[in-house]
Amino acid sequence: MASRFSRASKSFSSAFKSETSRQAFKLLAWVPVGIFFTRHVYSVATITGASMQPTFNPDLATQPLHNDVVLLERWSVAIGTFRRGDVVTLWSPQDPNLLTTKRIVALEGDVVRPLPPHSPTPVRIPQGHCWVEGDSHFHTRDSNTYGPIPLALINSKVSHILWPRSRMGPVENGLGKAQGRVKRHTRMIHFEDDSYNP
């Protein structure tokens, strides 16, 4: 009787172990997919600080512990799709360990007039660079301080606010405080052959 119980117990134990190991293997098989997804497609992050007020953390003064939770979209950065008005996360050109959130206000070829108290001399954005600014007038360190940044520093696009629920939805695309200070570059196509008629 004891040996029958022992055999049944061992049989159950080995079946449980094999089922558990199969489930663990299935779960582990999804780990690379999850890593790829969060590195190259979408991930979730918390926005801290006041540099992007009022777009993010508008109530930071009264509720300092309630930071916005956002959805980061990475594939448009991977394929190099940037638009004026996009809110992006980027590695700070002054501190490579600091990930910041700013708005793209100008792209290569555009001319920007920096905000006071910085030099009023217009800046032309070089190839492969952009001009970024925080939406806040007072709590931001951005291209007005450090100039145009390489597009390679951009990490992701901030596409949606996920929390708080009262402001859940897509992030507004606009030029913020850069309105009227950016002269957009337009590409001109020149034809060498004067006989060309479209």
C-alpha positions in Angstrom: 0.0 0.0 0.0 2.8 2.4 1.0 4.7 1.5 -2.2 1.6 2.2 -4.3 1.2 5.6 -2.6 4.9 6.3 -3.1 4.7 5.4 -6.8 1.5 7.6 -7.3 3.2 10.5 -5.5 6.3 10.2 -7.7 4.2 10.0 -10.8 2.2 13.1 -9.8 5.4 14.9 -8.9 7.1 14.1 -12.2 3.9 15.1 -14.2 3.7 18.4 -12.2 7.4 19.1 -12.8 7.2 18.4 -16.5 4.0 20.5 -16.8 5.6 23.3 -14.8 8.8 23.2 -16.9 6.7 23.3 -20.2 4.8 26.3 -18.9 8.1 28.0 -17.9 9.6 27.2 -21.3 6.6 28.7 -23.0 6.9 31.8 -20.9 10.6 32.2 -21.5 10.1 31.9 -25.2 8.1 35.2 -25.1 10.9 37.1 -23.3 12.8 38.0 -26.5 9.5 39.2 -28.1 8.8 41.4 -25.1 12.3 42.8 -25.1 12.0 43.6 -28.8 8.6 45.1 -28.4 9.6 47.5 -25.6 12.9 48.5 -27.3 11.6 49.0 -30.8 7.8 49.4 -30.8 6.1 50.7 -27.6 6.8 51.1 -23.9 5.4 53.0 -21.0 7.2 55.7 -18.9 6.6 58.3 -16.3 7.2 62.0 -17.0 8.8 63.9 -14.1 9.5 67.5 -13.7 8.0 70.8 -15.0 9.8 71.4 -18.3 6.8 70.3 -20.4 4.0 72.0 -18.4 1.2 72.4 -19.2 1.3 69.4 -21.6 2.6 67.1 -18.9 2.3 67.4 -15.1 0.1 70.6 -15.1 -0.7 70.1 -11.4 2.8 69.5 -10.2 2.8 72.4 -7.8 -0.3 71.1 -5.9 0.3 67.4 -6.5 4.1 66.8 -6.6 3.8 63.0 -6.4 1.3 62.6 -9.3 3.4 62.4 -12.5 1.9 61.7 -15.9 2.2 58.1 -17.3 2.7 58.1 -21.1 3.0 55.7 -24.0 6.3 55.9 -25.9 6.3 55.0 -29.6 9.7 53.9 -30.9 9.3 52.7 -34.5 8.9 56.2 -36.1 12.2 57.1 -34.5 13.8 53.9 -35.8 12.8 54.8 -39.4 13.7 58.5 -39.0 10.2 60.0 -39.2 10.3 63.3 -37.4 7.7 66.1 -37.5 7.7 69.6 -36.1 5.5 69.6 -33.0 6.3 66.0 -32.0 7.0 65.5 -28.3 10.0 63.2 -27.9 12.3 61.7 -25.3 16.0 62.3 -25.9 19.4 61.9 -24.3 20.5 65.2 -23.0 23.5 66.6 -25.0 24.8 67.9 -21.6 24.4 64.7 -19.6 24.4 61.4 -21.6 22.8 59.6 -18.7 19.8 61.9 -18.5 16.7 61.2 -20.6 14.6 64.3 -21.1 11.3 65.2 -22.8 11.0 68.1 -25.3 9.1 69.2 -28.3 10.6 69.3 -31.8 10.1 72.9 -33.1 12.4 72.9 -36.1 14.1 70.5 -38.4 17.2 70.6 -40.6 17.3 73.7 -42.9 14.8 75.7 -40.7 15.8 79.0 -39.1 15.0 79.6 -35.4 15.2 82.8 -33.4 16.2 81.7 -29.8 14.2 83.0 -26.8 15.6 85.7 -24.5 17.8 85.9 -22.6 19.8 83.9 -25.2 21.4 85.5 -28.2 18.7 86.8 -30.6 20.9 85.7 -33.6 18.8 83.3 -35.8 20.1 79.8 -36.0 19.9 77.6 -39.1 19.4 73.9 -38.2 22.2 71.8 -39.7 21.6 68.5 -41.5 20.8 65.6 -39.2 19.8 67.9 -36.4 16.7 69.5 -34.9 15.7 72.2 -32.4 13.9 71.1 -29.3 12.2 73.1 -26.5 10.2 72.5 -23.4 6.7 73.8 -23.3 7.3 75.6 -20.0 8.7 79.2 -20.3 10.6 79.0 -17.0 11.5 75.3 -16.1 13.3 74.1 -19.1 16.9 73.6 -20.4 16.6 73.0 -24.2 18.0 74.1 -27.5 17.9 77.7 -26.5 20.7 76.7 -24.1 22.6 74.0 -26.0 21.7 74.7 -29.6 20.5 72.2 -32.2 20.7 68.5 -31.2 21.6 65.5 -33.4 18.5 63.4 -34.4 20.5 60.4 -33.1 19.9 61.5 -29.5 16.1 61.0 -29.9 15.0 57.9 -28.1 11.2 57.8 -28.7 8.1 59.8 -29.5 5.5 60.4 -26.7 2.2 59.5 -28.4 -0.4 59.3 -25.6 -1.1 60.2 -22.0 -2.2 57.0 -20.2 -2.6 58.5 -16.7 -4.3 60.4 -15.1 -7.5 59.1 -16.6 -9.0 62.7 -16.8 -6.3 63.6 -19.4 -6.0 60.3 -21.2 -5.6 60.6 -24.9 -3.2 61.5 -27.7 -0.5 64.1 -27.0 -1.2 67.4 -28.8 1.1 68.1 -31.7 1.9 71.9 -31.9 4.7 74.3 -31.9 4.0 75.7 -28.4 6.1 78.8 -27.6 8.0 78.6 -30.9 5.0 79.9 -32.8 6.2 82.8 -35.0 9.9 82.2 -34.3 10.6 79.4 -36.9 11.1 80.0 -40.6 10.5 76.6 -42.3 12.9 75.3 -44.9 11.3 74.4 -48.1 13.1 72.2 -50.7 13.4 73.6 -54.2 13.8 71.4 -57.2 16.0 72.7 -59.9 16.1 71.2 -63.4 19.2 71.6 -65.5 17.4 71.0 -68.8 15.4 74.2 -69.8 13.3 72.1 -72.2 11.7 70.1 -69.5 7.9 70.5 -69.4 6.0 68.7 -66.7 
